[in-house]
Amino acid sequence: MIVFVNGPFGVGKSTTTGLLAERLPQALVINPEAIGHMLWTQLPEPLRTEEFELEPVWPPLTHCMLDHAARAYGRPIIVPMTIARRKVFDRIVQPLRDAGHDVRHFTLLATAATIRERLRERGEGPDKWGPLSWEGNQVERCLEALGQPGFADHIDTEHRPAAEIADEVLTRTGLRPAV
């Protein structure tokens, strides 16, 4: 099973993923952000885009990594990543489903104010993007896109501890934590 944990930057994907990995020690965590950073090390600066979703090579690289890891290791795979553009999402997830993988997708949501507070708590603040970090400037765009039905299953994280969110993901997937 491949479990995508999606949501706006700062909503709690990394925290939730970390808790899922603790509960499922047999699972692999594959972070497509690392794939994007690897890609950027190979590209000259003028070819790099503002974000990984806009890189033409990033979706097929991410798909390939997830497909091959699922086949090679036969373990649950947990994927934390903000993917807010439906066409990009479909270039990664639909081919995985077409290849027979059981892909479960969850989008974590909260209010814009809560997400920005979480970003500040992790130390993100003003930078070259203005009074908010780059991630903070993406909140409304991501919430608008990710709140659409095509990005369901939605999980409201507002005023809920991350452990409760991780437990909900486990319940919805049917994956059993290690005892």
Disulfide bonds with the S-S distance in Angstrom:
none
